[in-house]
């Protein structure tokens, strides 16, 4: 039997349905209103960074930022209150995003300039996939995350190899060019090797000798091949990943989402859905 309307479990269940679920009319209205507030808060931060606008509307924009912060603070507190396991939700991805969305405003009271980090709130817009019932997009995100996790070790080994190459190439270029051509130290030469190998090519440091230019050309060609390696690793893992239909239902205990379409229990905490 569901909890009575006047009991603590009753109000928690009602608020959980509104805040965490997107299938009901109230839940969808809440999420749409929340997304609108997030967009407005990010726009306010962007506008405040423009000096001409800040000079005329700085006070109003800062007031708006604090209003948004207070609203999001209350919303975060309610989210923790209505889930059965608030600490688990607080450590989840969206729980951390919700916390990071309000921290910059409070940190700005002690550290000037940190209010610019409020743009982190844009990450909360990821909820739009759940609000619009785009469960297949959520499934694609889970698929990509699984592929990245599976390829993490290969990519780490690959990056270790690249860092070793960069160190050797930097030392060689420092030996070949020397300080008279701008390679004033091995770290400076390593910086050049990274910029060249990634095909960025700032041009602030360039070899002047024939041997140095030959080494630079080799590094440039090598860079194209190196860039393709992690892409291939992730592509292979994506091909091997298993697809499964996902629902937009959130766990009433920990708030976790991304469950299989036929799931009856939460994959994060084991609670019944």
ZABA-365068 format. One record per atom (N, C-alpha, C): z, y, x; residue in three letters. Coordinates in pm, whole numbers, plus 50000, padded with zeros to 5 digits. Layout:
ZYXALA/...
***
This chain:
500004988150084UNK/500005000050000UNK/500005012450088UNK/499115022350066UNK/499075034350148UNK/500325042550129UNK/500725050650225UNK/501925058850217UNK/501805068650102UNK/502955071650042UNK/502975081449933UNK/502645095149985UNK/502175103749895UNK/501715117049937UNK/502815125349998UNK/504065123349953UNK/505145131850003UNK/505815126550127UNK/505485114450172UNK/506135108550288UNK/505505113650416UNK/506255112850531UNK/505665117050659UNK/504385109650692UNK/504395096150661UNK/503175088650687UNK/502035093350601UNK/502355098350478UNK/501315103250390UNK/500625115550443UNK/501395125550487UNK/500755137650536UNK/500055135250669UNK/500625126250750UNK/499955123250877UNK/498615116450853UNK/498595107350753UNK/497345100450722UNK/496305110150669UNK/496735119550584UNK/495785129250529UNK/495225138350638UNK/496115143350726UNK/495645152150832UNK/494815144550935UNK/495165131850959UNK/494345123951052UNK/492935122350997UNK/492825120150868UNK/491515118650806UNK/490705131550818UNK/491365142950804UNK/490675155750811UNK/490265159050954UNK/491175156851049UNK/490945161351187UNK/490105151551268UNK/490315138651247UNK/489655128751333UNK/488445122051271UNK/488335122151140UNK/487235115251076UNK/486145125151034UNK/484885121051047UNK/483765129751011UNK/483015124650889UNK/483485113550831UNK/482785107650718UNK/483195113950584UNK/484385120050577UNK/484875126150454UNK/484435140650445UNK/484475146150323UNK/484075160050304UNK/485015169550380UNK/486335166950369UNK/487285175450439UNK/487145174450590UNK/486935162150640UNK/486795160350784UNK/485555167150839UNK/484455166150766UNK/483225172550813UNK/483345187750807UNK/483975193050701UNK/484165207550692UNK/485045212650805UNK/486095204950838UNK/486975208950948UNK/486225209151080UNK/485445198751106UNK/484725197851233UNK/483655208651245UNK/482955211551136UNK/481935222151140UNK/482585235651167UNK/483725238451100UNK/484445251051125UNK/484945251651268UNK/485425240351320UNK/485905239851458UNK/484785242551557UNK/483625236451535UNK/482485238751624UNK/482055253351621UNK/482105259551503UNK/481775273751495UNK/482735282351574UNK/484035279351567UNK/485025286851644UNK/484835284851795UNK/484475272751834UNK/484235270051977UNK/483065278452027UNK/481975278751951UNK/480805286651991UNK/481175301552001UNK/481895306651903UNK/482285320651905UNK/483195323852023UNK/484115314752055UNK/485025317252167UNK/484285317552300UNK/483295308452316UNK/482505308352440UNK/481655320952449UNK/481075325152338UNK/480275337452336UNK/481135349452374UNK/482375349852325UNK/483265360952357UNK/483545361752507UNK/483735350052571UNK/483965349852716UNK/482725354552791UNK/481555350052747UNK/480305354152813UNK/480095369152801UNK/480365374552684UNK/480165388952663UNK/481155397152746UNK/482375392152760UNK/483365399752836UNK/483005400552984UNK/482225391053032UNK/481845391353174UNK/480765401753203UNK/480145407353099UNK/479135417953116UNK/479875431353122UNK/479765438353235UNK/480565450453257UNK/480325461153152UNK/479065463253111UNK/478765473853014UNK/479395470752878UNK/479385457952839UNK/480005454052712UNK/481525454352724UNK/482035450152839UNK/483485450152859UNK/484055464152854UNK/483285473852903UNK/483755487652904UNK/483965493052762UNK/483165488552666UNK/483255493752529UNK/484065484652436UNK/483995471552458UNK/484625462252365UNK/485565452452434UNK/486025455852554UNK/486885446752629UNK/488155443052556UNK/488815452752496UNK/490075450052426UNK/489855440852306UNK/488805443552229UNK/488525435152112UNK/488175420852153UNK/487415419452261UNK/487025406152306UNK/488235398352356UNK/489125404952430UNK/490335398052478UNK/491235393952362UNK/491325402752260UNK/492105399352142UNK/491505387152072UNK/490175386852062UNK/489505375551999UNK/489755362652077UNK/489735363552210UNK/489995351752293UNK/491385346252267UNK/492375354952252UNK/493735350352227UNK/493875344552087UNK/493165350251991UNK/493195344551856UNK/492615330451859UNK/491475328851925UNK/490875315551936UNK/491815305952008UNK/492465310652115UNK/493375302152192UNK/494545297352105UNK/495115306352027UNK/496235302551940UNK/495795292451835UNK/494605294551778UNK/494085285051679UNK/493905271251742UNK/493305270851862UNK/493065258051929UNK/494385251651974UNK/495385259852006UNK/496685254452044UNK/497335247351926UNK/497305253851810UNK/497855247651689UNK/497095234851655UNK/495765235451668UNK/494955223551638UNK/495305212051732UNK/495495215251862UNK/495845204951960UNK/497205198851928UNK/498155207251889UNK/499485202251854UNK/499425193151731UNK/498605196851633UNK/498465188551513UNK/497815175151548UNK/496835175451636UNK/496195162851678UNK/497225153351738UNK/498095158651823UNK/499125150251884UNK/500125145251780UNK/500355153351676UNK/501365149751576UNK/500885138951480UNK/499585138351454UNK/499095129151350UNK/498665115651405UNK/498515114351536UNK/498165101151591UNK/499435093251618UNK/499335080151608UNK/500505071851629UNK/500955071251774UNK/499995073051867UNK/500305072652010UNK/499785085352076UNK/500555096352064UNK/500065109352115UNK/499805109552265UNK/500625102452343UNK/500435102752488UNK/499115096152526UNK/498725085752455UNK/497445079252484UNK/496295088452450UNK/496405095552337UNK/495345104952302UNK/495285116452404UNK/496435121252449UNK/496465132252544UNK/495775128652674UNK/495775115852710UNK/495125111452834UNK/493675107252814UNK/493195107252689UNK/491805103652663UNK/490885115152703UNK/489575112352702UNK/488605122552743UNK/488715135052657UNK/488635133252524UNK/488685144852436UNK/490075151152435UNK/491125143252458UNK/492455148952467UNK/492585158352586UNK/492025154152700UNK/492055162752819UNK/491185175052800UNK/490035173252735UNK/489155184652708UNK/489855194752618UNK/490555189852515UNK/491275198652424UNK/492345206552499UNK/493025199952592UNK/494065206752670UNK/493445217052764UNK/492365213252832UNK/491715222552925UNK/491105234452852UNK/490835232952723UNK/490245243852646UNK/491235255252622UNK/492535252252627UNK/493535262652600UNK/494295267052725UNK/494285258752829UNK/495045262152950UNK/494595275053018UNK/493275277853034UNK/492875289853106UNK/493465302753052UNK/493595303852921UNK/494145316152863UNK/495595318152906UNK/496365307452905UNK/497775308652945UNK/497905310553096UNK/497015304153172UNK/497035306153317UNK/496675320453356UNK/495865327153272UNK/495465340853303UNK/496655350453300UNK/497755346353238UNK/498965354653239UNK/499585355053378UNK/499285344953459UNK/499875343953593UNK/498825345453704UNK/497595341353675UNK/496525342053776UNK/495335349353716UNK/495035360953770UNK/493955369253716UNK/492605362353735UNK/491755363353634UNK/490405358053642UNK/490235343953589UNK/491335336653569UNK/491205322753523UNK/490715321853379UNK/490745333153306UNK/490255332553167UNK/488765329353161UNK/488055331353272UNK/486625328053274UNK/486395313053257UNK/487425305153291UNK/487295290553277UNK/487355286053132UNK/487525295553040UNK/487545292152898UNK/486235285752855UNK/485155288152930UNK/483865282152894UNK/483935266952895UNK/485025261252952UNK/485215246752945UNK/485235242152800UNK/485565251452709UNK/485585247852567UNK/484245242652518UNK/483185246052589UNK/481865241352548UNK/481785226152547UNK/482625219452627UNK/482645204852627UNK/483055199352491UNK/483815207252416UNK/484255202652285UNK/483085201752186UNK/481985208152221UNK/480815207352134UNK/480205193452132UNK/480665184652222UNK/480175170852220UNK/480545163852090UNK/481515169452018UNK/481885163651890UNK/480765164951786UNK/479765173051815UNK/478685175151718UNK/477975161951686UNK/477945152651782UNK/477295139751757UNK/478025131951649UNK/479365133051650UNK/480145126051548UNK/480055133251414UNK/480065146551417UNK/480035154351293UNK/478745151951217UNK/477625151351289UNK/476325149651225UNK/475955135051206UNK/476945126251228UNK/476755111851210UNK/475655106351301UNK/475565111951420UNK/474565107151514UNK/475165096051600UNK/475545085251533UNK/476225074351603UNK/475345068251710UNK/474035068351689UNK/473145062451790UNK/473165070651918UNK/473405083851909UNK/473565091852030UNK/474845088152102UNK/475905085652025UNK/477155081252086UNK/476945068052158UNK/476155059052096UNK/475855046352160UNK/475085048152290UNK/474155057452292UNK/473395060052414UNK/474305065452524UNK/475265073952485UNK/476205079352583UNK/477065068152642UNK/477515058852557UNK/478295047552605UNK/477465038852699UNK/476195037352666UNK/475295029252749UNK/475135035652887UNK/474935048752888UNK/474795055753015UNK/476065054953098UNK/477205056353033UNK/478475055653105UNK/478695041753165UNK/478325031353089UNK/478465017753141UNK/477565015553262UNK/476355021253257UNK/475425019853370UNK/475935027053493UNK/476495039053473UNK/477035046653587UNK/478235039453648UNK/479075033553560UNK/480235026253612UNK/479795013953691UNK/478785007153641UNK/478314995053709UNK/477654998153842UNK/477045009853852UNK/476335013453976UNK/477185021754071UNK/478455024154036UNK/479305033054117UNK/479455028154260UNK/479705015154279UNK/479915009954414UNK/478655011054497UNK/477505007954436UNK/476245008954511UNK/475995023354554UNK/476265032854464UNK/476035046854495UNK/476995051654604UNK/478235046754600UNK/479205050654704UNK/478745045754841UNK/478275033254846UNK/477745027954973UNK/476545036255019UNK/475675039654925UNK/474495047554956UNK/474895061455010UNK/475865067954945UNK/476305081154990UNK/476955080455127UNK/477685069455153UNK/478255067655286UNK/477175066755393UNK/476105059755361UNK/474975058755455UNK/474325072355477UNK/474155079855368UNK/473535093055380UNK/474395102455465UNK/475715102155443UNK/476605110655522UNK/476555107055670UNK/476435094155699UNK/476315089955839UNK/475015095255900UNK/473915094155825UNK/472625099455873UNK/472695114455896UNK/473335121455803UNK/473445135955815UNK/474225139655941UNK/475295132355968UNK/476085135056087UNK/475275132856214UNK/474515121856220UNK/473705118856339UNK/472585129056355UNK/471895132256245UNK/470795141856251UNK/471305155656292UNK/472455159556238UNK/473015172456276UNK/473345173256424UNK/473935162456476UNK/474255162256619UNK/472995162656704UNK/471945155456662UNK/470675155756735UNK/470045169556734UNK/470065176156618UNK/469465189356608UNK/470235199556692UNK/471555198256696UNK/472365207256780UNK/472015205056928UNK/471785192456966UNK/471445189357103UNK/470045194457138UNK/469115193357042UNK/467725197357069UNK/467575212457068UNK/468105219156966UNK/467875233456947UNK/468885242157023UNK/470145238657012UNK/471165246557080UNK/471495259657008UNK/472405267157064UNK/472895279257000UNK/471855290456996UNK/470905290357088UNK/469915301257094UNK/468985301356973UNK/468885290256899UNK/468025289656781UNK/468815289556650UNK/470085293356657UNK/470885294456536UNK/471775282556507UNK/471605271756580UNK/472455260056559UNK/473685261556649UNK/474615269756602UNK/475755273956685UNK/476805263156701UNK/476785252956617UNK/477775242156625UNK/477215229956554UNK/477885218756574UNK/477465206556504UNK/477675207956352UNK/478795213556305UNK/478915215756160UNK/477775224256103UNK/477355234656178UNK/476235242856133UNK/474955234656126UNK/474755225756224UNK/473585217056224UNK/473645206856112UNK/474865202056079UNK/475025192755967UNK/474685199755836UNK/475105212255824UNK/474755220155705UNK/473235221055691UNK/472555223655803UNK/471085224255799UNK/470495210855757UNK/471075199955809UNK/470555186555777UNK/470705183655627UNK/471835187555568UNK/472045185355424UNK/471055193455342UNK/470895206255378UNK/469965214955305UNK/468545209655315UNK/468165204855431UNK/466805199855451UNK/466585186355383UNK/467545177255397UNK/467385163955341UNK/467365164255188UNK/468065173555128UNK/468055174754982UNK/466875182954932UNK/465985186855021UNK/464775194654992UNK/465085208254930UNK/466295213554955UNK/466645226954906UNK/465955237554993UNK/466175236655123UNK/465475245255218UNK/465755260155203UNK/466985264355230UNK/467315278655221UNK/466535286955323UNK/466315281355441UNK/465575288655544UNK/466415297955629UNK/467745298055608UNK/468605306755689UNK/468725301855832UNK/468525288655854UNK/468515282855988UNK/467275274155998UNK/466515275856106UNK/465275268156121UNK/465065264656268UNK/464515252856296UNK/464265248956436UNK/463145257356498UNK/463245259256630UNK/462245267256700UNK/461455259456801UNK/461915247656839UNK/461215239556938UNK/460315229356869UNK/459345224156946UNK/458425214156891UNK/459175201556852UNK/460085197056938UNK/460845184956908UNK/461745187056785UNK/462315198956774UNK/463165201956659UNK/462365202256530UNK/461155207856535UNK/460305208156416UNK/459865194056378UNK/459625185556477UNK/459255171656448UNK/460395164356379UNK/461625166656427UNK/462785160556363UNK/462965165956222UNK/462735179056203UNK/462865185156071UNK/461845179155974UNK/460615177156018UNK/459595171155932UNK/459995156955891UNK/460565149555986UNK/461015135955956UNK/462115135955851UNK/463065145455866UNK/464165146455770UNK/463645150255632UNK/462655159155625UNK/462085163255496UNK/461455151455423UNK/460665143555497UNK/460015131855437UNK/461065121655395UNK/462075119855480UNK/463145110455450UNK/463905114755324UNK/464025127955306UNK/464755133155191UNK/464165128955058UNK/462855128755047UNK/462205124554922UNK/462555110154887UNK/462565101554987UNK/462915087654961UNK/464385085954925UNK/465245093754989UNK/466675092654963UNK/467005097054821UNK/466345107454773UNK/466615112454638UNK/466295101754533UNK/465295093554560UNK/464855083554462UNK/465795071554453UNK/466595069154557UNK/467415057054560UNK/468465056654449UNK/469335066954433UNK/470335066054325UNK/469705065354186UNK/468555071754169UNK/467855070954040UNK/467455056554010UNK/466945049654111UNK/466565035654093UNK/467755026754064UNK/468885029354130UNK/470095021254109UNK/470555022453965UNK/470635034753915UNK/471105037053778UNK/470105031353677UNK/468805032453707UNK/467775027353616UNK/467895012253598UNK/468135005153708UNK/468294990653701UNK/469504987053616UNK/470614994153635UNK/471824991253557UNK/471624994653410UNK/470855005053382UNK/470555008353242UNK/469774997153175UNK/468844991253250UNK/468044980353195UNK/468884968053166UNK/469974966153244UNK/470824954453227UNK/471934956653124UNK/472184969353092UNK/473294972352999UNK/472984967052860UNK/474044963052791UNK/473894957652657UNK/474074968652554UNK/473194968952457UNK/473304978752349UNK/474094972652233UNK/474954980752171UNK/475714976152054UNK/475864987951959UNK/475654985851829UNK/475814996951734UNK/477255001751730UNK/477465014851733UNK/478795020651733UNK/479035028751607UNK/480305029751568UNK/480685037851453UNK/481315050751500UNK/481495060151407UNK/482125072951439UNK/483595073051403UNK/484145061551362UNK/485535060851319UNK/486475062451437UNK/487535070451419UNK/488535072651523UNK/489785064551494UNK/490435059651599UNK/491645051751584UNK/492775060551529UNK/493505055951425UNK/494605064051371UNK/495815064851462UNK/495865056251565UNK/497015056351655UNK/496795064751780UNK/495645062851846UNK/495405070051973UNK/494235079651967UNK/493475079551857UNK/492355088851842UNK/491105084851915UNK/491075072851974UNK/489895068552049UNK/488735065851955UNK/487515068452000UNK/486305065951922UNK/485375056651996UNK/484115055751948UNK/483125047452013UNK/483325032651991UNK/483885028651876UNK/484085014451847UNK/482795008051797UNK/482714994851813UNK/481574987551759UNK/481534988951607UNK/480344987851552UNK/480204989651409UNK/481024980051325UNK/481274967751376UNK/482044957851300UNK/483464956251352UNK/483934965751435UNK/485274964651493UNK/486354966651388UNK/487404958651397UNK/488554959951307UNK/489774965351378UNK/489764964351511UNK/490894969051590UNK/490404978351700UNK/491274987651738UNK/490924997451842UNK/490784990451976UNK/489724993452049UNK/489504987252179UNK/490374993452287UNK/491015004952257UNK/491855011752355UNK/493325007652344UNK/493835007252218UNK/495275004352202UNK/495544992052116UNK/494524986452050UNK/494724974451970UNK/495174976751828UNK/495324989251786UNK/495764992051650UNK/494654988751551UNK/495044985951428UNK/494064982651325UNK/493354995251280UNK/492024994651267UNK/491235006251227UNK/491245007651075UNK/
***
